[in-house]
Amino acid sequence: MTMLVVVALCIISFIIAFFFDLTWINVAFFVGAISLLFSTSGTATEAHLAMKTLGNYVPKNGAKLVELSPLLVGSLSLLVISFLIAVLK
């Protein structure tokens, strides 16, 4: 699932770079950063509740406190990949 997100973000970056005649690396970095902002905002999860109550929140039976969304991992991957390509170029 994460690989699908990375591919989708790369396609979005290629389309934006093609239409505006920009370098793909720069566009990929900004697309990764913007998608990272979207992936971290949203509804309150159990991890947010635990942080708000200073650790006094007790999760439901068998509930995981931390779950990584594919959009978060994919956007971080795109950000790191585009940064490394720009540095190593």
C-alpha positions in Angstrom: 0.0 0.0 0.0 2.8 2.4 0.8 4.5 1.7 -2.5 1.2 2.6 -4.3 1.2 5.9 -2.4 4.8 6.7 -3.4 4.0 5.9 -7.1 0.9 8.1 -7.0 2.8 11.0 -5.4 5.6 10.5 -8.1 3.0 10.7 -10.8 1.5 13.8 -9.4 5.0 15.3 -9.2 5.7 14.4 -12.8 2.5 16.0 -14.0 3.1 19.2 -12.1 6.7 19.4 -13.3 5.6 18.8 -16.9 2.9 21.4 -16.9 4.9 24.1 -15.2 8.3 23.2 -16.7 10.0 22.7 -13.4 12.6 20.2 -12.2 11.0 17.0 -10.9 13.2 16.8 -7.9 12.0 20.2 -6.6 8.4 19.4 -7.2 8.7 16.0 -5.6 10.1 17.5 -2.5 7.3 20.0 -2.2 4.6 17.4 -3.0 6.1 15.1 -0.3 6.1 18.0 2.2 2.5 19.0 1.4 1.2 15.4 1.6 3.1 15.0 4.9 1.1 17.9 6.3 -2.1 16.3 5.1 -1.2 13.0 6.6 -0.5 14.3 10.0 -3.7 16.4 10.3 -7.1 14.7 10.9 -9.3 13.2 13.5 -8.2 12.4 17.0 -6.7 8.9 17.4 -5.9 7.1 20.5 -2.3 8.3 20.4 -3.6 11.9 20.3 -5.8 11.2 23.3 -2.9 9.7 25.2 -0.8 12.9 24.5 -3.6 15.2 25.5 -4.2 13.5 28.8 -0.5 13.3 29.6 -0.4 9.6 29.5 -3.4 8.9 31.6 -5.4 7.5 28.8 -5.9 3.8 28.8 -6.5 2.3 25.4 -9.2 -0.2 24.6 -8.5 -3.9 24.8 -6.0 -4.9 22.1 -6.0 -1.4 20.5 -2.7 -0.3 19.2 -1.5 3.1 20.4 0.5 4.0 17.3 -0.5 3.1 13.7 1.3 4.6 10.7 -0.8 5.5 7.8 0.4 4.6 4.3 0.2 8.3 3.3 2.5 9.3 6.1 5.1 6.6 5.2 4.8 7.3 1.5 5.2 11.1 1.9 8.2 10.7 4.2 9.7 8.2 1.6 9.2 10.7 -1.2 10.6 13.5 0.8 13.8 11.5 1.7 14.2 10.1 -1.8 13.9 13.5 -3.5 16.3 15.0 -0.9 18.9 12.3 -1.5 18.7 12.5 -5.2 19.1 16.3 -5.1 22.1 16.0 -2.7 23.8 13.1 -4.6 23.3 14.8 -8.1 
